[in-house]
Amino acid sequence: MNTLIAYAGKHGATRQACEELMRGLSGEVTLVDLGAGETADPADYDRVLVGGAIYAGALKEEAKTFLEEHQAVLLTVDLGLFLCGADKKEQRQETFFADNVPAELLSHARVRGHFGHQFHFDRMNFFERLIVKKVVKVRQSEDKLDLDAIKRFASAVEQAPAEGMDE
Ligand SMILES: Cc1cc2nc3c(=O)[nH]c(=O)nc-3n(C[C@H](O)[C@H](O)[C@H](O)COP(=O)(O)O)c2cc1C
């Protein structure tokens, strides 16, 4: 079983979440940072986990593009989707998936996760700091990665049937 984790983040939270996720998976795992220009062919993997950070309601662009460009292949693999974001409302998290992932892929994905967030004020630009202070009302860095959610996601991925996934 080989797994591709393809992710796009900006300030490091998504990367850290993916490194956590890797620890919960068996077999060979390849981590690809789409935001840094890395890429991979999902056809080379049995399982593909794709995700990224949410900024102003949008999934980080490189993750969105990866999902769109590889849609046909992704519909043939065991697929998981994940997000990093600060919004705690489950309803909003569902909306993020619906707004950012092609509908066919969303219904094909067997596992979905929301991994929480981090705010790194030292890595944000002026406008990002301003938005977080004014809109989210958070004034300093915080680490709210949801390690339990990442573990649950990893176990759900591990329970995937290796064969017979034709949906
Ligand atoms: C400018 C800005 C806008 C954001 N917009 C959203 C948002 O619309 N919804 C949300 O759930 N989280 C939002 N977040 C929180 C990020 O998704 C969160 O900090 C995430 O952990 C960032 O991941 P990264 O460090 O991998 O870039 C925003 C953060 C910043 C700095």
The ligand as an ORCA input file, in Angstrom:
! r2SCAN-3c Opt
* xyz 0 1
  C      -5.741     36.041      6.378
  C      -6.339     34.759      6.883
  C      -7.608     34.364      6.448
  C      -8.171     33.169      6.923
  N      -9.427     32.796      6.496
  C      -9.998     31.678      7.008
  C     -11.324     31.293      6.633
  O     -11.978     31.925      5.800
  N     -11.856     30.183      7.203
  C     -11.171     29.441      8.115
  O     -11.723     28.446      8.622
  N      -9.894     29.764      8.470
  C      -9.311     30.854      7.941
  N      -8.026     31.194      8.300
  C      -7.268     30.327      9.208
  C      -6.283     29.440      8.462
  O      -6.966     28.533      7.639
  C      -5.432     28.704      9.507
  O      -4.618     29.649     10.171
  C      -4.601     27.593      8.928
  O      -4.068     26.819      9.987
  C      -3.470     28.100      8.053
  O      -2.736     27.024      7.570
  P      -1.234     27.195      7.035
  O      -0.389     27.603      8.218
  O      -0.859     25.844      6.503
  O      -1.265     28.236      5.961
  C      -7.436     32.353      7.828
  C      -6.154     32.760      8.246
  C      -5.600     33.938      7.786
  C      -4.236     34.338      8.251
*
